[in-house]
Amino acid sequence: MDPRSEVLLRQAELFQGPLLLAGLPADDLLGQLPQASGWSWHAGDQALLDSRFSDRSHYGVHVPEVAFEAAVLFLPKSRELAAYLLNALASRLAGRELYLVGEKRGGIEGAAKQLQAFGKPRKLDSARHCQLWQVTVDHAPQAKPLESLAERFELPLEDGPLQVVSLPGVFSHGRLDRGTALLLQHLDNLPAGHVLDFGCGAGVLGATIKRRYPQSRVTLLDVDAFAVASSRLTLAANGLEGDVISGDGIDAAPTGLNVILSNPPFHTGVHTNYQASENLLKKSGLHLQKGGEMRLVANSFLRYQPLIEGALGNCRVCAEADGFRIYQATRG
């Protein structure tokens, strides 16, 4: 059981009615709270919850259309995302209870101050290195449209600027990260055909490839519903077409690919997690056609080269700068 769920269950008498658990972990919490519904934006967690609690958890970027008398937000890593989620939940809870739970090292004490916009928050519990806060929503806000919170910026490309649309919670929100910037400089001579942007975030790589190689089919994949929504907005802002899909890792990707591009993730919330990246490297050969190529950027300290060589039989470093390396490998 996730320690945040354990803290909730210490106060289980508060959570027996119709309840929405937003950003809930994929544990047994729904089994312990029979009148609760879940709201997840992590495709992997949603798949696990759906397999155990059919139709009780809902996936997406908007508050699900279910009845609830109170809500609990599991604090996300992004402060901007937390602000959007708290506003969205509080707009539905006039005169009722909104709870916030999170880890101390995730910044729960600071985040609890965001509850002051709705009423007078109070700390209910502190245990398992977590805290639980509660506020009665005396000042219910107007729900802010998610797209109104987007950060937009331009990337200068040879054939004109690319518009990037980034939503709260998406990796490198509102700016181009250094790793992707380096990879963008090394996209020459890619094989033609079907290109996968793995861990697409706001869709920078996928949109750039579609602009640069218009005959290629581009698929963008991310585990996060806000990233998927961002990538769709980025493609639309540039008049580009692509398949944008949500799924938990490379297993959700198409096969028969000609190219895999990625700035692969290695964080889940406040925790370091290399599983998605390592699975990508180990299973890349199952998704690439013969002669297909994987090209990715990673922090120099990550030992990815042996994993790539083990999967594809070859790997070379194309470039190194600013603490990042570009790796290239071809399926024989």
C-alpha positions as YAML, in Angstrom:
chain: A
units: angstrom
residues:
- id: 1
  name: MET
  ca: [0.00, 0.00, 0.00]
- id: 2
  name: ASP
  ca: [1.30, 3.44, -0.92]
- id: 3
  name: PRO
  ca: [2.19, 5.43, 2.24]
- id: 4
  name: ARG
  ca: [-0.14, 8.25, 1.14]
- id: 5
  name: SER
  ca: [-3.00, 5.77, 0.99]
- id: 6
  name: GLU
  ca: [-2.06, 4.49, 4.44]
- id: 7
  name: VAL
  ca: [-2.36, 8.02, 5.81]
- id: 8
  name: LEU
  ca: [-5.84, 8.34, 4.29]
- id: 9
  name: LEU
  ca: [-6.94, 5.05, 5.80]
- id: 10
  name: ARG
  ca: [-5.85, 6.23, 9.24]
- id: 11
  name: GLN
  ca: [-8.79, 8.66, 8.86]
- id: 12
  name: ALA
  ca: [-11.02, 6.22, 6.97]
- id: 13
  name: GLU
  ca: [-14.21, 7.44, 8.67]
- id: 14
  name: LEU
  ca: [-13.87, 10.70, 6.67]
- id: 15
  name: PHE
  ca: [-13.91, 8.92, 3.32]
- id: 16
  name: GLN
  ca: [-16.89, 6.57, 3.40]
- id: 17
  name: GLY
  ca: [-19.24, 8.57, 1.15]
- id: 18
  name: PRO
  ca: [-19.06, 9.35, -2.59]
- id: 19
  name: LEU
  ca: [-15.43, 10.40, -3.01]
- id: 20
  name: LEU
  ca: [-13.14, 11.25, -5.92]
- id: 21
  name: LEU
  ca: [-9.49, 10.20, -5.55]
- id: 22
  name: ALA
  ca: [-7.49, 12.33, -7.99]
- id: 23
  name: GLY
  ca: [-4.05, 11.10, -9.01]
- id: 24
  name: LEU
  ca: [-4.44, 8.00, -6.88]
- id: 25
  name: PRO
  ca: [-1.73, 5.31, -6.78]
- id: 26
  name: ALA
  ca: [-2.36, 1.89, -8.30]
- id: 27
  name: ASP
  ca: [-2.83, 0.11, -4.98]
- id: 28
  name: ASP
  ca: [-5.82, -1.29, -3.05]
- id: 29
  name: LEU
  ca: [-7.24, 2.06, -1.91]
- id: 30
  name: LEU
  ca: [-10.36, 1.74, -4.07]
- id: 31
  name: GLY
  ca: [-10.88, -1.69, -2.52]
- id: 32
  name: GLN
  ca: [-10.82, -0.14, 0.95]
- id: 33
  name: LEU
  ca: [-13.18, 2.74, 0.05]
- id: 34
  name: PRO
  ca: [-16.15, 1.14, -1.75]
- id: 35
  name: GLN
  ca: [-17.94, 4.40, -2.62]
- id: 36
  name: ALA
  ca: [-14.85, 6.07, -4.07]
- id: 37
  name: SER
  ca: [-14.02, 6.70, -7.72]
- id: 38
  name: GLY
  ca: [-10.58, 7.34, -9.16]
- id: 39
  name: TRP
  ca: [-9.20, 9.92, -11.58]
- id: 40
  name: SER
  ca: [-5.83, 9.08, -13.12]
- id: 41
  name: TRP
  ca: [-3.69, 10.74, -15.79]
- id: 42
  name: HIS
  ca: [-1.00, 8.01, -15.75]
- id: 43
  name: ALA
  ca: [-1.77, 5.33, -18.33]
- id: 44
  name: GLY
  ca: [0.10, 2.61, -16.45]
- id: 45
  name: ASP
  ca: [-1.66, 3.27, -13.17]
- id: 46
  name: GLN
  ca: [-4.99, 3.48, -14.98]
- id: 47
  name: ALA
  ca: [-4.48, 0.10, -16.65]
- id: 48
  name: LEU
  ca: [-3.73, -1.54, -13.30]
- id: 49
  name: LEU
  ca: [-6.69, 0.14, -11.60]
- id: 50
  name: ASP
  ca: [-9.03, -0.77, -14.44]
- id: 51
  name: SER
  ca: [-7.95, -4.41, -14.28]
- id: 52
  name: ARG
  ca: [-8.78, -4.59, -10.57]
- id: 53
  name: PHE
  ca: [-11.64, -2.09, -10.20]
- id: 54
  name: SER
  ca: [-13.45, -2.09, -13.53]
- id: 55
  name: ASP
  ca: [-15.11, 1.23, -14.41]
- id: 56
  name: ARG
  ca: [-14.23, 2.82, -11.05]
- id: 57
  name: SER
  ca: [-11.22, 4.81, -12.26]
- id: 58
  name: HIS
  ca: [-11.30, 7.35, -15.10]
- id: 59
  name: TYR
  ca: [-8.41, 8.49, -17.29]
- id: 60
  name: GLY
  ca: [-7.89, 11.96, -18.72]
- id: 61
  name: VAL
  ca: [-7.09, 15.61, -18.11]
- id: 62
  name: HIS
  ca: [-10.54, 16.76, -16.96]
- id: 63
  name: VAL
  ca: [-12.54, 16.02, -13.80]
- id: 64
  name: PRO
  ca: [-14.56, 12.89, -14.63]
- id: 65
  name: GLU
  ca: [-18.34, 13.14, -14.84]
- id: 66
  name: VAL
  ca: [-19.05, 11.13, -11.71]
- id: 67
  name: ALA
  ca: [-20.92, 12.15, -8.57]
- id: 68
  name: PHE
  ca: [-18.77, 12.93, -5.53]
- id: 69
  name: GLU
  ca: [-19.32, 14.74, -2.24]
- id: 70
  name: ALA
  ca: [-15.62, 15.19, -1.42]
- id: 71
  name: ALA
  ca: [-12.30, 14.84, -3.21]
- id: 72
  name: VAL
  ca: [-8.72, 13.95, -2.36]
- id: 73
  name: LEU
  ca: [-5.83, 15.16, -4.48]
- id: 74
  name: PHE
  ca: [-2.62, 13.14, -4.32]
- id: 75
  name: LEU
  ca: [-0.06, 15.92, -4.73]
- id: 76
  name: PRO
  ca: [1.66, 15.81, -8.14]
- id: 77
  name: LYS
  ca: [5.28, 16.84, -8.66]
- id: 78
  name: SER
  ca: [4.40, 19.94, -10.67]
- id: 79
  name: ARG
  ca: [3.19, 23.00, -8.75]
- id: 80
  name: GLU
  ca: [1.41, 24.30, -11.88]
- id: 81
  name: LEU
  ca: [-0.42, 21.00, -12.29]
- id: 82
  name: ALA
  ca: [-1.40, 21.00, -8.62]
- id: 83
  name: ALA
  ca: [-2.89, 24.48, -9.04]
- id: 84
  name: TYR
  ca: [-4.97, 23.37, -12.05]
- id: 85
  name: LEU
  ca: [-6.20, 20.23, -10.29]
- id: 86
  name: LEU
  ca: [-7.10, 21.99, -7.04]
- id: 87
  name: ASN
  ca: [-9.01, 24.66, -8.97]
- id: 88
  name: ALA
  ca: [-10.86, 22.04, -11.03]
- id: 89
  name: LEU
  ca: [-11.84, 20.04, -7.95]
- id: 90
  name: ALA
  ca: [-12.74, 23.02, -5.76]
- id: 91
  name: SER
  ca: [-15.02, 24.38, -8.51]
- id: 92
  name: ARG
  ca: [-17.21, 21.29, -7.98]
- id: 93
  name: LEU
  ca: [-17.15, 21.28, -4.16]
- id: 94
  name: ALA
  ca: [-18.80, 24.46, -2.88]
- id: 95
  name: GLY
  ca: [-19.40, 24.03, 0.87]
- id: 96
  name: ARG
  ca: [-17.81, 20.60, 0.88]
- id: 97
  name: GLU
  ca: [-14.47, 19.02, 1.68]
- id: 98
  name: LEU
  ca: [-11.29, 19.00, -0.39]
- id: 99
  name: TYR
  ca: [-8.28, 17.04, 0.87]
- id: 100
  name: LEU
  ca: [-4.63, 17.15, -0.14]
- id: 101
  name: VAL
  ca: [-2.19, 14.36, 0.65]
- id: 102
  name: GLY
  ca: [1.46, 14.06, -0.24]
- id: 103
  name: GLU
  ca: [4.97, 13.24, 0.83]
- id: 104
  name: LYS
  ca: [6.97, 15.72, 2.88]
- id: 105
  name: ARG
  ca: [9.85, 15.58, 0.43]
- id: 106
  name: GLY
  ca: [7.35, 16.24, -2.36]
- id: 107
  name: GLY
  ca: [6.59, 19.65, -0.87]
- id: 108
  name: ILE
  ca: [3.24, 18.96, 0.76]
- id: 109
  name: GLU
  ca: [3.60, 21.70, 3.38]
- id: 110
  name: GLY
  ca: [4.21, 24.38, 0.77]
- id: 111
  name: ALA
  ca: [1.50, 23.01, -1.51]
- id: 112
  name: ALA
  ca: [-1.04, 23.09, 1.33]
- id: 113
  name: LYS
  ca: [-0.84, 26.90, 1.20]
- id: 114
  name: GLN
  ca: [-2.62, 26.70, -2.17]
- id: 115
  name: LEU
  ca: [-5.71, 25.56, -0.26]
- id: 116
  name: GLN
  ca: [-6.00, 29.02, 1.33]
- id: 117
  name: ALA
  ca: [-7.69, 30.29, -1.84]
- id: 118
  name: PHE
  ca: [-10.74, 28.16, -1.00]
- id: 119
  name: GLY
  ca: [-11.02, 28.42, 2.79]
- id: 120
  name: LYS
  ca: [-9.03, 27.81, 5.96]
- id: 121
  name: PRO
  ca: [-6.86, 24.68, 5.58]
- id: 122
  name: ARG
  ca: [-5.92, 22.47, 8.49]
- id: 123
  name: LYS
  ca: [-3.52, 19.57, 8.85]
- id: 124
  name: LEU
  ca: [-5.33, 16.38, 9.82]
- id: 125
  name: ASP
  ca: [-2.47, 13.91, 10.04]
- id: 126
  name: SER
  ca: [1.25, 13.43, 9.62]
- id: 127
  name: ALA
  ca: [2.60, 9.90, 9.29]
- id: 128
  name: ARG
  ca: [4.60, 7.65, 6.95]
- id: 129
  name: HIS
  ca: [6.62, 10.74, 5.91]
- id: 130
  name: CYS
  ca: [3.35, 12.16, 4.51]
- id: 131
  name: GLN
  ca: [0.80, 14.77, 5.50]
- id: 132
  name: LEU
  ca: [-2.97, 15.01, 5.02]
- id: 133
  name: TRP
  ca: [-4.62, 18.43, 4.77]
- id: 134
  name: GLN
  ca: [-8.29, 19.42, 4.55]
- id: 135
  name: VAL
  ca: [-10.22, 22.54, 3.58]
- id: 136
  name: THR
  ca: [-13.94, 23.26, 3.47]
- id: 137
  name: VAL
  ca: [-14.49, 25.02, 0.14]
- id: 138
  name: ASP
  ca: [-16.06, 28.29, 1.28]
- id: 139
  name: HIS
  ca: [-14.88, 30.11, -1.87]
- id: 140
  name: ALA
  ca: [-15.56, 27.88, -4.86]
- id: 141
  name: PRO
  ca: [-13.68, 29.20, -7.91]
- id: 142
  name: GLN
  ca: [-14.69, 29.24, -11.54]
- id: 143
  name: ALA
  ca: [-13.07, 26.27, -13.26]
- id: 144
  name: LYS
  ca: [-10.22, 27.44, -15.51]
- id: 145
  name: PRO
  ca: [-10.16, 25.86, -18.98]
- id: 146
  name: LEU
  ca: [-7.05, 23.71, -19.18]
- id: 147
  name: GLU
  ca: [-5.92, 25.19, -22.49]
- id: 148
  name: SER
  ca: [-5.94, 28.68, -20.95]
- id: 149
  name: LEU
  ca: [-3.09, 27.53, -18.71]
- id: 150
  name: ALA
  ca: [-0.90, 26.39, -21.61]
- id: 151
  name: GLU
  ca: [2.58, 27.85, -22.05]
- id: 152
  name: ARG
  ca: [3.44, 28.56, -25.68]
- id: 153
  name: PHE
  ca: [6.89, 29.09, -27.15]
- id: 154
  name: GLU
  ca: [8.55, 29.01, -30.56]
- id: 155
  name: LEU
  ca: [11.43, 26.91, -31.83]
- id: 156
  name: PRO
  ca: [13.37, 28.41, -34.73]
- id: 157
  name: LEU
  ca: [13.61, 25.82, -37.52]
- id: 158
  name: GLU
  ca: [15.07, 26.18, -41.00]
- id: 159
  name: ASP
  ca: [11.65, 26.25, -42.63]
- id: 160
  name: GLY
  ca: [10.06, 28.59, -40.09]
- id: 161
  name: PRO
  ca: [9.28, 28.65, -36.37]
- id: 162
  name: LEU
  ca: [7.59, 25.68, -34.72]
- id: 163
  name: GLN
  ca: [4.87, 26.52, -32.18]
- id: 164
  name: VAL
  ca: [5.07, 24.39, -29.04]
- id: 165
  name: VAL
  ca: [2.10, 24.17, -26.65]
- id: 166
  name: SER
  ca: [2.88, 22.89, -23.16]
- id: 167
  name: LEU
  ca: [0.28, 22.10, -20.50]
- id: 168
  name: PRO
  ca: [0.86, 22.08, -16.72]
- id: 169
  name: GLY
  ca: [2.69, 18.99, -15.50]
- id: 170
  name: VAL
  ca: [4.35, 18.20, -18.81]
- id: 171
  name: PHE
  ca: [8.12, 17.64, -18.81]
- id: 172
  name: SER
  ca: [10.08, 20.88, -19.28]
- id: 173
  name: HIS
  ca: [6.86, 22.90, -19.12]
- id: 174
  name: GLY
  ca: [7.05, 26.08, -21.16]
- id: 175
  name: ARG
  ca: [10.64, 25.72, -22.35]
- id: 176
  name: LEU
  ca: [12.97, 23.56, -24.43]
- id: 177
  name: ASP
  ca: [15.12, 21.30, -22.25]
- id: 178
  name: ARG
  ca: [18.84, 20.98, -22.99]
- id: 179
  name: GLY
  ca: [18.72, 17.29, -23.90]
- id: 180
  name: THR
  ca: [16.01, 17.71, -26.52]
- id: 181
  name: ALA
  ca: [17.79, 20.81, -27.85]
- id: 182
  name: LEU
  ca: [20.90, 18.70, -28.45]
- id: 183
  name: LEU
  ca: [18.93, 15.91, -30.14]
- id: 184
  name: LEU
  ca: [17.24, 18.43, -32.44]
- id: 185
  name: GLN
  ca: [20.71, 19.27, -33.80]
- id: 186
  name: HIS
  ca: [21.30, 15.62, -34.78]
- id: 187
  name: LEU
  ca: [18.27, 14.57, -36.83]
- id: 188
  name: ASP
  ca: [19.99, 14.31, -40.20]
- id: 189
  name: ASN
  ca: [19.74, 11.26, -42.47]
- id: 190
  name: LEU
  ca: [16.97, 9.45, -40.63]
- id: 191
  name: PRO
  ca: [15.41, 6.46, -42.42]
- id: 192
  name: ALA
  ca: [12.13, 7.26, -44.17]
- id: 193
  name: GLY
  ca: [8.93, 5.63, -42.96]
- id: 194
  name: HIS
  ca: [7.24, 5.31, -39.57]
- id: 195
  name: VAL
  ca: [8.81, 7.37, -36.74]
- id: 196
  name: LEU
  ca: [8.02, 7.01, -33.03]
- id: 197
  name: ASP
  ca: [8.52, 9.91, -30.61]
- id: 198
  name: PHE
  ca: [8.75, 7.96, -27.34]
- id: 199
  name: GLY
  ca: [7.94, 9.93, -24.18]
- id: 200
  name: CYS
  ca: [6.71, 12.74, -26.41]
- id: 201
  name: GLY
  ca: [5.99, 15.37, -23.74]
- id: 202
  name: ALA
  ca: [4.77, 18.47, -25.56]
- id: 203
  name: GLY
  ca: [5.48, 16.87, -28.94]
- id: 204
  name: VAL
  ca: [8.66, 18.78, -29.84]
- id: 205
  name: LEU
  ca: [10.45, 15.87, -31.53]
- id: 206
  name: GLY
  ca: [7.40, 14.44, -33.28]
- id: 207
  name: ALA
  ca: [6.30, 17.80, -34.65]
- id: 208
  name: THR
  ca: [9.83, 18.67, -35.78]
- id: 209
  name: ILE
  ca: [10.17, 15.36, -37.62]
- id: 210
  name: LYS
  ca: [6.79, 15.76, -39.33]
- id: 211
  name: ARG
  ca: [7.79, 19.26, -40.44]
- id: 212
  name: ARG
  ca: [11.22, 18.12, -41.64]
- id: 213
  name: TYR
  ca: [10.21, 14.75, -43.13]
- id: 214
  name: PRO
  ca: [6.60, 15.35, -44.24]
- id: 215
  name: GLN
  ca: [6.31, 11.97, -45.98]
- id: 216
  name: SER
  ca: [7.05, 10.10, -42.76]
- id: 217
  name: ARG
  ca: [4.28, 8.77, -40.57]
- id: 218
  name: VAL
  ca: [4.77, 10.01, -37.02]
- id: 219
  name: THR
  ca: [3.44, 8.39, -33.83]
- id: 220
  name: LEU
  ca: [3.81, 10.19, -30.50]
- id: 221
  name: LEU
  ca: [3.55, 8.14, -27.29]
- id: 222
  name: ASP
  ca: [3.48, 9.16, -23.65]
- id: 223
  name: VAL
  ca: [2.27, 7.66, -20.37]
- id: 224
  name: ASP
  ca: [0.88, 11.00, -19.19]
- id: 225
  name: ALA
  ca: [-2.52, 12.27, -20.33]
- id: 226
  name: PHE
  ca: [-1.40, 15.90, -20.06]
- id: 227
  name: ALA
  ca: [1.56, 15.19, -22.36]
- id: 228
  name: VAL
  ca: [-0.73, 13.48, -24.87]
- id: 229
  name: ALA
  ca: [-3.05, 16.51, -24.81]
- id: 230
  name: SER
  ca: [-0.05, 18.86, -25.20]
- id: 231
  name: SER
  ca: [1.28, 16.94, -28.20]
- id: 232
  name: ARG
  ca: [-2.10, 17.11, -29.90]
- id: 233
  name: LEU
  ca: [-2.20, 20.88, -29.33]
- id: 234
  name: THR
  ca: [1.34, 21.29, -30.68]
- id: 235
  name: LEU
  ca: [0.55, 19.34, -33.85]
- id: 236
  name: ALA
  ca: [-2.67, 21.32, -34.36]
- id: 237
  name: ALA
  ca: [-0.90, 24.66, -33.79]
- id: 238
  name: ASN
  ca: [1.43, 23.84, -36.69]
- id: 239
  name: GLY
  ca: [-1.09, 22.24, -39.03]
- id: 240
  name: LEU
  ca: [0.65, 18.87, -38.74]
- id: 241
  name: GLU
  ca: [-0.74, 15.35, -38.62]
- id: 242
  name: GLY
  ca: [0.37, 12.55, -36.33]
- id: 243
  name: ASP
  ca: [-0.95, 9.67, -34.26]
- id: 244
  name: VAL
  ca: [-0.82, 10.59, -30.56]
- id: 245
  name: ILE
  ca: [-1.37, 7.69, -28.17]
- id: 246
  name: SER
  ca: [-1.22, 7.13, -24.43]
- id: 247
  name: GLY
  ca: [0.35, 4.00, -23.04]
- id: 248
  name: ASP
  ca: [2.72, 2.68, -20.42]
- id: 249
  name: GLY
  ca: [6.09, 2.35, -22.11]
- id: 250
  name: ILE
  ca: [7.37, 0.81, -25.32]
- id: 251
  name: ASP
  ca: [4.96, -2.14, -25.06]
- id: 252
  name: ALA
  ca: [2.20, 0.28, -26.11]
- id: 253
  name: ALA
  ca: [4.07, 1.32, -29.27]
- id: 254
  name: PRO
  ca: [3.45, 0.04, -32.79]
- id: 255
  name: THR
  ca: [5.79, -2.51, -34.36]
- id: 256
  name: GLY
  ca: [7.43, -2.21, -37.76]
- id: 257
  name: LEU
  ca: [8.96, 1.17, -36.95]
- id: 258
  name: ASN
  ca: [11.71, 2.71, -39.05]
- id: 259
  name: VAL
  ca: [12.87, 5.16, -36.38]
- id: 260
  name: ILE
  ca: [12.58, 5.52, -32.61]
- id: 261
  name: LEU
  ca: [13.48, 8.96, -31.26]
- id: 262
  name: SER
  ca: [13.48, 9.74, -27.57]
- id: 263
  name: ASN
  ca: [14.62, 11.85, -24.69]
- id: 264
  name: PRO
  ca: [13.53, 9.03, -22.37]
- id: 265
  name: PRO
  ca: [12.14, 9.79, -18.91]
- id: 266
  name: PHE
  ca: [13.66, 8.54, -15.68]
- id: 267
  name: HIS
  ca: [11.49, 10.19, -13.04]
- id: 268
  name: THR
  ca: [8.07, 9.26, -11.71]
- id: 269
  name: GLY
  ca: [6.82, 12.02, -9.44]
- id: 270
  name: VAL
  ca: [9.57, 12.79, -6.93]
- id: 271
  name: HIS
  ca: [11.10, 9.33, -7.33]
- id: 272
  name: THR
  ca: [13.78, 8.17, -9.76]
- id: 273
  name: ASN
  ca: [12.54, 5.33, -11.96]
- id: 274
  name: TYR
  ca: [14.53, 3.95, -14.88]
- id: 275
  name: GLN
  ca: [12.11, 1.16, -15.81]
- id: 276
  name: ALA
  ca: [10.43, 2.85, -18.79]
- id: 277
  name: SER
  ca: [13.77, 3.90, -20.27]
- id: 278
  name: GLU
  ca: [15.43, 0.53, -19.74]
- id: 279
  name: ASN
  ca: [12.45, -1.30, -21.24]
- id: 280
  name: LEU
  ca: [12.66, 0.98, -24.27]
- id: 281
  name: LEU
  ca: [16.31, 0.11, -24.80]
- id: 282
  name: LYS
  ca: [15.93, -3.63, -24.18]
- id: 283
  name: LYS
  ca: [12.82, -4.04, -26.35]
- id: 284
  name: SER
  ca: [13.65, -1.61, -29.14]
- id: 285
  name: GLY
  ca: [14.51, -4.45, -31.51]
- id: 286
  name: LEU
  ca: [10.98, -5.86, -31.19]
- id: 287
  name: HIS
  ca: [9.52, -2.61, -32.53]
- id: 288
  name: LEU
  ca: [12.05, -1.66, -35.21]
- id: 289
  name: GLN
  ca: [12.11, -3.07, -38.71]
- id: 290
  name: LYS
  ca: [15.37, -4.54, -39.98]
- id: 291
  name: GLY
  ca: [17.55, -1.55, -40.78]
- id: 292
  name: GLY
  ca: [15.49, 0.64, -38.47]
- id: 293
  name: GLU
  ca: [17.28, 3.10, -36.25]
- id: 294
  name: MET
  ca: [17.04, 4.26, -32.65]
- id: 295
  name: ARG
  ca: [18.43, 7.69, -31.85]
- id: 296
  name: LEU
  ca: [18.13, 9.12, -28.36]
- id: 297
  name: VAL
  ca: [19.58, 11.62, -25.92]
- id: 298
  name: ALA
  ca: [20.39, 10.86, -22.30]
- id: 299
  name: ASN
  ca: [22.36, 12.26, -19.38]
- id: 300
  name: SER
  ca: [25.99, 11.25, -19.73]
- id: 301
  name: PHE
  ca: [26.03, 9.51, -16.34]
- id: 302
  name: LEU
  ca: [23.37, 6.98, -17.42]
- id: 303
  name: ARG
  ca: [24.88, 3.69, -18.60]
- id: 304
  name: TYR
  ca: [22.61, 3.16, -21.58]
- id: 305
  name: GLN
  ca: [25.18, 2.06, -24.13]
- id: 306
  name: PRO
  ca: [25.51, -1.56, -22.87]
- id: 307
  name: LEU
  ca: [21.71, -1.94, -22.85]
- id: 308
  name: ILE
  ca: [21.44, -0.66, -26.42]
- id: 309
  name: GLU
  ca: [24.27, -2.91, -27.59]
- id: 310
  name: GLY
  ca: [22.58, -5.87, -25.90]
- id: 311
  name: ALA
  ca: [19.33, -5.21, -27.75]
- id: 312
  name: LEU
  ca: [20.56, -4.14, -31.18]
- id: 313
  name: GLY
  ca: [24.14, -5.40, -31.29]
- id: 314
  name: ASN
  ca: [25.63, -1.96, -31.88]
- id: 315
  name: CYS
  ca: [25.65, 1.55, -30.48]
- id: 316
  name: ARG
  ca: [27.69, 4.65, -31.10]
- id: 317
  name: VAL
  ca: [27.86, 8.07, -29.46]
- id: 318
  name: CYS
  ca: [27.07, 10.68, -32.13]
- id: 319
  name: ALA
  ca: [27.61, 13.74, -29.98]
- id: 320
  name: GLU
  ca: [28.26, 14.84, -26.41]
- id: 321
  name: ALA
  ca: [27.60, 18.27, -24.90]
- id: 322
  name: ASP
  ca: [26.20, 19.95, -21.79]
- id: 323
  name: GLY
  ca: [26.19, 16.68, -19.82]
- id: 324
  name: PHE
  ca: [24.23, 14.76, -22.48]
- id: 325
  name: ARG
  ca: [25.05, 12.14, -25.10]
- id: 326
  name: ILE
  ca: [23.33, 11.27, -28.36]
- id: 327
  name: TYR
  ca: [23.22, 7.51, -28.96]
- id: 328
  name: GLN
  ca: [22.54, 5.91, -32.33]
- id: 329
  name: ALA
  ca: [21.98, 2.24, -33.11]
- id: 330
  name: THR
  ca: [20.60, 0.26, -36.05]
- id: 331
  name: ARG
  ca: [18.74, -3.02, -36.00]
- id: 332
  name: GLY
  ca: [20.71, -5.50, -38.12]
...
